[in-house]
Structures are given as structure tokens and as C-alpha cells.
Amino acid sequence: MTASGGANLTSAGGLWAMLRRMGSNLAAWLATLLRPPWPPAARLQPLWPPTRPVVRGAVILLLLVVGAMAALDWWMTAQALRLMPGWLSGFFAVITDFGKSGWFLWPIGLLLLIIAGSPSDALSRFSQLVLAAIVVRLGFLFIAIGLPGLFTTIVKRMIGRARPFASGTADPYLYAPFAWDQSYASLPSGHATNVFAAVVAIGAVWPQARPVMWIYAGVIAISRVVLGAHFPSDVIAGAIVGTVGALLVRRWFAARRLGFTVGADGAIRALTAPPSGRIKQVAARLLSQ
């Protein structure tokens, strides 16, 4: 999964060698991600969930969102605006910014680029395997969080649902499809998509982080309604997209035995991660190159 050759970055030749190594590694990682499923993935027959349960689940989730539109949207939006103390609104105004995907994607993407450009061929075979395991997990987090967010960014502008008070009133049935206007990009909530995708992705890699991640996602979701940025049904729809999207990405990785594996019962389980001590050793060796 790595290209060979270290280089001195103080020279133009060294920088070019690093960029070539980075490009070669990124191409190799992409090829690994797109390779055919690993044979035991046959236990996931069919590879993606059967059509009938998917359709049934989609109908149930759609009814949940539509029900929230009818029963919750106008009432909860009005109540939040009327009853929320100013100090609490100020708190949520600060907190809500942490629901942006960039808080996850920028550091993860930067780490991947640093590793891709590092002369890892100088490492021992075992250290290279540890590094590969790190790359797989970082790649999973990046895709599992980024892909649902990208989907929402496009779809919400096609749907064109008005945000609360975009027209001066909390009208949950005001739409302008394909308007490509931020005021008409309410459904689904992008913040909710990001944080619930992060809950699933990070929880899949580090199960011990799940309680904290659920609290984080809940606070961000509430903030979007309290601040009048979204209706409750927007947040519910975003949570569904983020959760389902991250689970599908996990399924894709498991089918190729990348970070996850398929058990004899067809269940997806995370592969054992390298110990933190070994990760620190590999990082120190890379930095010393």
C-alpha cells in the first residue's frame, strides 16, 4: 500500500518525490478500496440488504419524517423560539458550529495526506502493517462521515424546503425545489447528518466513545431546532441519512475485510486495532525519517 523512496523536502526534487509518493499511495489506497469483496463476504448474501426489507424500512422512515412534519414542526419551532432563555440560545449558538463536518474531515484528511507522503518503505514489515491498519481506519472515518454529508448537501438543495421563518413565518410546507438557495436547504439537516454519521463511524472504530458521541449528537441536533435553523423533521431526516450512510460504508469496508470482518453469523465486527503503544512507535519513526 506504500510507494518507495524518502526525500529531502528542502529541495524541489525532494518535494516532487514526496508528491509522487503521495499520489502513488493514494492511488493504491483507492484501488484497495475498490477491489472485489473478500470471499467470506458471501455471508452478507446478498452483498447489500435485500430490496424488500430496504423498501419497507424506507417507507417506515419516510412516514416517521412526514409524521414529524405534521405533529412537531410548527409547534416545536414556535415553542423553542418563545420559551428558550437567551443564555441557553447563546450556548447553543456556540455549540452548533461543532456539527460541521470539517471538524472531522480536515484533520483526518490531513493525517491521510501526511501518511501518504511519508517514506514508509523504510519501516519494518510489521510497522508497515500497523500503518496500513491506521490508514484503513482513518479512511473509513473520512468516507463514512464525508459521503453522507455530501449526499445531504446535494439533496437538500434539490428538495428546496424553506428553513423556519424564511418567509417570516414557521411554515413547514413551504418549498422551492432546485432553488439552490441556502434559505431553502432545510431538509435534511446537514449538521444532523454529520454528527449521526460520526456517531456510527467513530463508535464502530472505538466503541468506548459511543456514550460521549451520542451526547454530542443529541446536543447538536437540539441546537438546530432551538436556533430556528431547522424543523424537527429536518433533524430526524438528517439523523437517518447519517446513520444509514455510515452503516452502508461500514458494510462496504467489511465486505473487503478493511478494518471490519464478516462473522460466521453474517454479523459485521471490527478487526482488532493495533495497540496505542505500537502506533506511537510507528508515528515516531515516521517523524524521524
C-alpha positions, 0 to 999 in steps of 0.5 A, spaced: 500 500 500 506 504 500 510 507 494 518 507 495 523 512 496 524 518 502 526 525 500 529 531 502 523 536 502 528 542 502 529 541 495 524 541 489 526 534 487 525 532 494 518 535 494 516 532 487 518 525 490 514 526 496 508 528 491 509 522 487 509 518 493 503 521 495 499 520 489 502 513 488 499 511 495 493 514 494 492 511 488 493 504 491 489 506 497 483 507 492 484 501 488 484 497 495 478 500 496 475 498 490 477 491 489 472 485 489 469 483 496 473 478 500 470 471 499 467 470 506 463 476 504 458 471 501 455 471 508 452 478 507 448 474 501 446 478 498 452 483 498 447 489 500 440 488 504 435 485 500 430 490 496 424 488 500 426 489 507 430 496 504 423 498 501 419 497 507 424 500 512 424 506 507 417 507 507 417 506 515 422 512 515 419 516 510 412 516 514 416 517 521 419 524 517 412 526 514 409 524 521 414 529 524 412 534 519 405 534 521 405 533 529 412 537 531 414 542 526 410 548 527 409 547 534 416 545 536 419 551 532 414 556 535 415 553 542 423 553 542 423 560 539 418 563 545 420 559 551 428 558 550 432 563 555 437 567 551 443 564 555 441 557 553 440 560 545 447 563 546 450 556 548 447 553 543 449 558 538 456 556 540 455 549 540 452 548 533 458 550 529 461 543 532 456 539 527 460 541 521 463 536 518 470 539 517 471 538 524 472 531 522 474 531 515 480 536 515 484 533 520 483 526 518 484 528 511 490 531 513 493 525 517 491 521 510 495 526 506 501 526 511 501 518 511 501 518 504 507 522 503 511 519 508 517 514 506 514 508 509 518 503 505 523 504 510 519 501 516 519 494 518 514 489 515 510 489 521 510 497 522 508 497 515 502 493 517 500 497 523 500 503 518 496 500 513 491 498 519 491 506 521 490 508 514 484 503 513 481 506 519 482 513 518 479 512 511 473 509 513 472 515 518 473 520 512 468 516 507 463 514 512 462 521 515 464 525 508 459 521 503 453 522 507 454 529 508 455 530 501 449 526 499 445 531 504 448 537 501 446 535 494 439 533 496 437 538 500 438 543 495 434 539 490 428 538 495 428 546 496 424 546 503 424 553 506 428 553 513 423 556 519 421 563 518 424 564 511 418 567 509 417 570 516 413 565 518 414 557 521 411 554 515 413 547 514 410 546 507 413 551 504 418 549 498 422 551 492 425 545 489 432 546 485 432 553 488 439 552 490 438 557 495 441 556 502 434 559 505 431 553 502 436 547 504 432 545 510 431 538 509 435 534 511 439 537 516 446 537 514 449 538 521 444 532 523 447 528 518 454 529 520 454 528 527 449 521 526 454 519 521 460 520 526 456 517 531 456 510 527 463 511 524 467 513 530 463 508 535 464 502 530 472 504 530 472 505 538 466 503 541 468 506 548 466 513 545 459 511 543 456 514 550 460 521 549 458 521 541 451 520 542 451 526 547 454 530 542 449 528 537 443 529 541 446 536 543 447 538 536 441 536 533 437 540 539 441 546 537 438 546 530 431 546 532 432 551 538 436 556 533 430 556 528 435 553 523 431 547 522 424 543 523 424 537 527 423 533 521 429 536 518 433 533 524 430 526 524 431 526 516 438 528 517 439 523 523 437 517 518 441 519 512 447 519 517 446 513 520 444 509 514 450 512 510 455 510 515 452 503 516 452 502 508 460 504 508 461 500 514 458 494 510 462 496 504 469 496 508 467 489 511 465 486 505 473 487 503 475 485 510 478 493 511 478 494 518 471 490 519 470 482 518 464 478 516 462 473 522 460 466 521 453 469 523 453 474 517 454 479 523 459 485 521 465 486 527 471 490 527 478 487 526 482 488 532 486 495 532 493 495 533 495 497 540 496 505 542 503 503 544 505 500 537 502 506 533 506 511 537 512 507 535 510 507 528 508 515 528 515 516 531 519 513 526 515 516 521 517 523 524 524 521 524 525 519 517 
